[in-house]
Amino acid sequence: MSMSHLYGRRDEEEEGVEVESFEVTDWDLANEFNPDRRRHRQTKEQATYGIWADRDSDDDERPSFGGKRSKDYSAPVNFVSAGLRKTAAEEKQQQKGEGDSDDSDDDAPAAPPPPRGLTAPKKLQMGNFRGNQSQRFAGGIQSGQGIGGWEKHTKGIGQKLLQKMGYQPGKGLGKNAQGIVNPIEAKVRKGKGAVGAYGNERTQQSLQDFPVVDSDEEEEKEFQKELGQWRKDPAGAAAKKKPKYSYRTADELKAKGKVAGRSTAASAGELAQVKVIDMTGREQKVYYSYSQMSNKHSVPDEGPPSMSTRDQKGSGFALPELEHNLQLLIDLTEQDILQSARRLQHEKDVVVSLSHESRALQNRLDAEQDAIQRMEAVLALVERFPSGETAPGEGPTLQECARIFETLQTDYYEEYKTIGLADLAVAVIHPLLKEKLCSWDPLKDSSSCLEDIGQWRAILESRDLHSSGPDSNMDPYHRLLWEVWIPVMRTCVSGWQPRVVGPMVDCVEVWAPLLPLWILDHILEQLILPRLQREVDNWNPLTDTVPIHSWVHPWLPLLQTRLEPLYPPIRSKLSNALQRWHPSDTSARLILQPWKDVFTPGAWEAFMVKNIIPKLALCLEELVINPHQQQMEPFHWVMDWEGMLSPSSLVSLLDKNFFTKWLQVLCSWLSNSPNYEEITKWYLGWKSMFSDVLLAQPLIKEKFNEALDIMNRAVSSGMGGYMQPGARENIAYLTQTERRKDFQYEAMQERRDAESVAHRGISAGVPTNFKDLIQTKAEENNIVFMPLVAKRHEGKQLYTFGRIVIYIDRGVVFVQGEKTWVPTSLQSLIDMAK
């Protein structure tokens, strides 16, 4: 507030000097509390110097009669009057004036400041100010009038928002309608004093909305009550006060739970009368035993006697012996109560234990009674089985016995396992099955009794026992087979002819699913294999018309490797039979061909090298190569064994015994003025006698290429004198054609190999480059493929492929020759390494 608002100016006519008036008018107060008055931002200079700051504008000047004049600080100063307390009559009259002004000036604007020169009242006229203040600045709204009147100038958005939030007209605000609807009323203070100087200032509305008891009234009442008691004597009141008694019931005593024997120890402790001073609380307390100190919180309203109280009692009426005896009686009584409670609890526990034991015994009795009944039912079923006194044909049949066993397993499984009723099958079932199997011939009707044995397997076989031989702990089903079925099979095998193999093989295959593994092994190893060995020993390949493979090979699926002891005698007898054999006899190949896949590869190769290859070599040596009159039968006899001999053995045989003579005949023919067309036909004719497998062999391919080279040299050198026209071109064309065929065959073979590797899948390790492909092929053919340490050729790593040194350059394999490195195909590399 500027200083011009605090001071008024007045003219003094006597002296003719303008003097500032310090009187506070109603306009000053109204304008000070008017929120709509003009406000001026305080400058930095005003904030620093306050009233001594230079004034830049005349806006803060409040109106006066003299206008803007220079201030005269040399004039005397008049202080502001604080006003006088009005009388009661003036206050009543002012309140009436306030009521009239409230009705008339409800919404009137603020009054302008009164002219200073005309009226200069000496005391504040607060009545009009209070009326304006209560109407404008303390809310300006009369209770319950004009609420929401401003919404007539809007679209009613306020009412809509309130209704959306749950407001109902006529009720209070808030979730539970606990808020007030009417605005807060303002109560005008009577005078100028501080808050509370004129009594309670709460309005009727606040008393209704917040009915709180005033603490000042309570304090006043309490003060008046204490003021009236100043004559009373506290000691006399305490003397006349009735004594307090503490009672403990038997239930409280039991809940406290004193231990047995504590009474004696407590009595002995109290007799000691140890004085204990307790200073842990707000005041000093004295105890005369440790038990009193430990029980100081047992009775909330009763505290231990202090020293002064004890002295007062002693001076007035003190009987320590009587108190001791009474306390002792009380302790003994408490102990008796506790002893009785413990004894009662013990008896209750005994009753509970006995009742539980009684129920357990009753349950056990019921279980045993039920077990007796079940055992009686089991005994009734067991008695239905035939006994030694039962006459033949009168007892139950095999099917009825099976149903009895199924009933025992289904309805009385626990008794069946506990007593071991499965052992009854030895005495009950075995005689019946023996009687049924005595007339059974396995070779004529192998499936007879198969269903009966299968039914008893489902009944008697135990999955917990795994028998591996005939012993005392044998499974009941295994015992049934061993004692009933095996004797019948042993008798059958002893009279069986091994060359009649079909019925016995069918019988074993039919019964194999029902036989335990050890029983099947016993039949094959102990019964059938010895019979086959004896029959092989008696076999003569020169006189027997039935081939041996016809009655030995059917046992391969059942005996498998168990037949290996038979193979050496068979090879020995075949070797003896082939001593006088000639390749023109094709029966030997028919006898030996079934054994090629049965014998091991090593044994078969050794047998061929020893008995067949020498005979074929003699046959090739006797072969006469005559281009004009050629006899092909010996050559066909040898080539018929191509599938029986390994490719390497057959290639070696042809290299040593055929190609030498064949090339010699070619050279001699070329030296005698030959007909090159006939030579070409002769060359192609002999080459057609070889299969593709043989032609793919490097040695065979090399021999035919050598023949082409001989023909090319003969044509180019003019050997033999006269040469037919066009012979050189024909031989050159033949050579080029044959080389192209070889190259196409090798490319096709490599493509097939790559496709076969690709079809194996990623899991098999598909090679990603040519080196991996070579590695894969080496593993398939059991060839060592590894790099040579610190060995290179033109910067390329050298490898050993078997006994051949190679290197790889841009997907091409180069093999080390006599003078240079020669490119070759993968198949040729494999053939050379073998």
Secondary structure as UniProt FT lines:
FT   HELIX           3..6
FT   STRAND          8..12
FT   TURN            13..16
FT   STRAND          17..21
FT   HELIX           26..32
FT   TURN            35..36
FT   HELIX           44..49
FT   HELIX           50..52
FT   TURN            59..60
FT   TURN            73..74
FT   HELIX           88..104
FT   TURN            116..118
FT   HELIX           126..132
FT   HELIX           133..137
FT   TURN            143..144
FT   TURN            147..148
FT   HELIX           149..153
FT   HELIX           157..164
FT   TURN            165..166
FT   TURN            169..170
FT   TURN            175..176
FT   TURN            195..198
FT   HELIX           204..209
FT   HELIX           215..227
FT   TURN            228..231
FT   HELIX           234..240
FT   HELIX           250..256
FT   TURN            260..261
FT   HELIX           262..272
FT   STRAND          276..278
FT   STRAND          285..287
FT   HELIX           290..294
FT   TURN            295..297
FT   TURN            300..301
FT   HELIX           307..316
FT   HELIX           320..382
FT   TURN            383..384
FT   TURN            388..389
FT   TURN            392..394
FT   HELIX           398..411
FT   HELIX           413..419
FT   HELIX           421..423
FT   HELIX           424..437
FT   TURN            438..439
FT   TURN            442..444
FT   TURN            446..449
FT   HELIX           450..460
FT   TURN            472..473
FT   HELIX           476..480
FT   HELIX           481..485
FT   HELIX           486..494
FT   TURN            498..499
FT   HELIX           501..511
FT   HELIX           512..514
FT   HELIX           517..522
FT   HELIX           523..528
FT   HELIX           529..537
FT   TURN            541..543
FT   HELIX           549..552
FT   HELIX           553..555
FT   HELIX           556..559
FT   HELIX           560..566
FT   HELIX           567..577
FT   TURN            578..580
FT   TURN            583..584
FT   HELIX           587..592
FT   HELIX           593..595
FT   TURN            596..598
FT   HELIX           601..611
FT   HELIX           613..621
FT   HELIX           633..639
FT   TURN            640..644
FT   HELIX           647..657
FT   HELIX           659..670
FT   HELIX           676..688
FT   HELIX           692..695
FT   HELIX           698..717
FT   TURN            718..720
FT   TURN            725..726
FT   HELIX           727..759
FT   TURN            763..764
FT   HELIX           770..780
FT   TURN            781..782
FT   STRAND          785..793
FT   TURN            794..795
FT   STRAND          796..801
FT   TURN            802..803
FT   STRAND          804..809
FT   TURN            810..811
FT   STRAND          812..816
FT   STRAND          821..824
FT   HELIX           826..833
//
